[in-house]
Amino acid sequence: MENNPETILQLENVSKYFGITQVLHDITLQVKKGEIYGFLGPNGAGKTTLARMILGLIRCDKGSIQIQGHNINDQYKQAIRHVGAIVETPNFYSYLSGYDNLKLSANVYGDVSKEQILEVLEMVQMTEKSKAKVKTYSLGMRQRLGIARALLHRPELVILDEPTNGLDPQGIKEMRELIQQLAFEKDITFFISSHLLKEVEMTCTKVGILNRGKFLAEGQVEELVALSPFSSFEDYFLDLTKGAGVYV
């Protein structure tokens, strides 16, 4: 994958309070085009809150979030058209086929053609199962269909919050391979929040580490480990987060 300097997502000094409790502290990061950016931290670290803020579902109390140069709070429509997302387990009409579910979602956008629906189904390797009812799908297939729905309007950035939750080892492997294929072959940028250390290490081209709402480190896994006294990313992470837990 070629090194493209274009910044897709930029956060500057982003903070959030719930009441008097500060849950995010001055988060600053950039995600470049084509990157798979892993946002890693324990449960309760603030990952989902930040994902919702990037999508404009929660407003930041301080700082700015820009997508393709558009501020998500002040220029919501211009910013959000560049984004697709799965923030929770995707919901579908179980009595309809995968294709028909995507067709309903396409109607919301208004300018999505039948060809685009077929294209995203092929991209997530769901063409053969697209006519089957969603109630017959495994969790992994539902996740794939969720990614297809997120790609319908051809966004440059896809936000995935804990995309492998509930998947068996084979499903996790298939999800990892799908994300990497879409990034490397289609130049789609991913921002993935997860508490699964090994999956982030294996999937992502760049990682950021969050703990208790504070942004602790950022870089390629190999670079972070090389600059530390540790020989593994797991040891580095556990030392950095001071025993917050083992995330495997």
N, C-alpha and C positions, 0 to 999 in steps of 0.2 A: 504494500500500500504506500503510495507516494505521500511525502510529508506536505500537507496543505496547511498554510498558516491561517486560513480563514477561521475566525472565532464564531462558533454557533451560539454558545451560551456563556454569558459572563455575569458573575455575581461579585458585587463590591460591598464589603462591610455590612453584610446582611445580618440583622439581628431580629429576634422575635421574643415577645413576652406573652405569657398567659397569666393574666393578673399581675402580681408582683414578681412572678418567677420568670427569669430569663432562660429560655430553652435553647436559643441559638445565639452564639457570641461572634459577631463580626466575621462572618464567613466570606472569604474572597477566593474565587477560583475561576478558571476558564476551561471550556471544553472546545477543542478544535474539531473541524470537519473530519469525519471518518473515524474518530476515536471511539473506543469502548471505555467509557469512564466509570470505574467502580467506586461507589461511595460506601465505604465500609465502616461498620460500627456495631456495637451491641444493641440489642433491643432497648428502646427507650432513649437512644442517643440523640434523636432528633431527625433521623433520616427521612421518615415519612412526612414529617412537618415540612421539611425543606422541599421535598418533591411536590407537595401540595402548593407551596409558595411559588415554585417555578411555574406551575400550571395556573397560577392566579386564583386558586381556590381559597388561599389564605393570604392576606396582605402582610408584607414585612413592616415592622415598626421602624426600621432604620436600614439605610443602604438601598441598593438598586439591583434589580434582576433584568437583564436584557437578553432577548432572543433575536438573533439576526439584527441586532442594533435597535430593537424595539423594546421599550420598557413595559414589562408585563402588567404593571398597575395602571400606567397612564395611556398606553397604546395596546390595550388588551387584544382587540381584534386583529391588529397587524402582527402582533407577536404570536398569538396562539395558533394561527394558521400554519405556522412552521413546525408545530409539535403534534405528535401522537403519543398516547400514554396508556399504560395499564397500572393503576395505582392500587387496586385491590383485585381479588380474583374476578375475572371478567364474567359478567352476567349476560345470558342469552335466553331467548325464547326456546325452551327445550323441545317443544313440539314442532318447531320449524327446522329446516335443514340449515347447515352452515351457510350455504349460498344465500338462502332467503334471509337469514339474519344479517348478513353483510349488505344485502340489497336494501333492507330497512334502514341500516346505518347510512348507506349511500344517499338515501333520500334526504337525510338531515343536512348533508353537505350541499346537495342540490346540483352539483356539477361533476359527479362521479359516474363514469360510463360503465356499461356491462364489461367492456374490455378491461377496465381497471380492476373490477371485482375479480375477474378471472386471473388477472396478472398477480394480484396479491395472494390469491389462493395458491398459485404456482410457486410464488416466492417462499411461502411457508410450508410447501410440500403437502398441501391439503386438497389438491384437485380431485383425487380419487374419492375422497370422503365427503366432498362438498355437498352431495345430494342426500347424504344420510342425516337423520334427525340428530340434533345436538344431544338429546338425552342418551344417545348411544355412544357418545364420545368419552374417552378417558380424560382425566384431568390435563394430561399433557397435550391432547388434541384441542381442548378448550383454550389452553394457553396459546397454542399456535393460532387458533382462530382469533383470539384476542389481539395478537400481534398483527394479524392480517387486517383486522378492523382499524387498528392504530395507523396502519400504512395506507388506508384507502385514499386519503387526500394528498398522498405523496409528500409527507413532511420530511424535513431535513434532520429533525431531532426526535428520538423516541425515548420517553421516560418509562422505565420499568422499576416498580417497587417490589422487591422480593419475588422475582419471576419464577423461582424454582421451589417456592413453598409448596409442600405437599406432594412433590413429584418423587417417584422412585428413582434409583440410581440411573436406570436407562433413560428415563424422562429428563433427568438433569443433564445427562450427556448430550441428548438430542437438542435440548434447549440451548446449551452452550454452543454447539456446532451451528445451530441456526443463527444465533446472534452474530457469531463470527463471520459466517457466510454473508449475511446481509451487510455487515460493515465493510468487509474486504471486497466483495463483488459489486455491491450496489452503492457503496460510499455513504451508507446511512450512519448517522451519529447516534450513539446510545449513551444514556446516563442511567446507570443501574444502582439502586440502593439495595444493600444486602448485609446480613450479619454472617454469611457463610464465607469464612476466610479463604478456604481452599478453592471455592468456586470463583470468587473474585480474582484470586491469583491466577487461575487457569484460563479465565475468560477475558479479562480486561487488559487493555493496552496501557492504561494509566489508572492509578488509584488515589483516592483521598481518604483519610482516616478521621473519623469523627468519634468523640467520646464525651458524654455529658454536655453536649451542645457546643463543644469547642473543636475547632479544626486543627488537628495535630500535625499532619504531614501530608505530602502530595508528591507523586512522581511515579516512574515505572518501578515495578516490584524489584527488579534486579538492581536498580540504582539505589533504592532505599536500603536494601540489605547490604549492598557493597559499602555504603557510607556508615554502616553500623558495626558494632563488634560481634554481630550474630551471623550465623551461617544459614538460617532459615527465616522466611517471612513470618512464620508463626511465632518464633521466638522474638523477633523484632516487634511484632504487633503486640504481643502480651506484655513485653517490657514497656512499650510506649503507653499502653492503656493501663498499666499498673495492675495487672491481674483482673481486669474487668470480666474475664471469662474466656473459655476456649471456644472458638467458633470454627467448626470443622464441617 
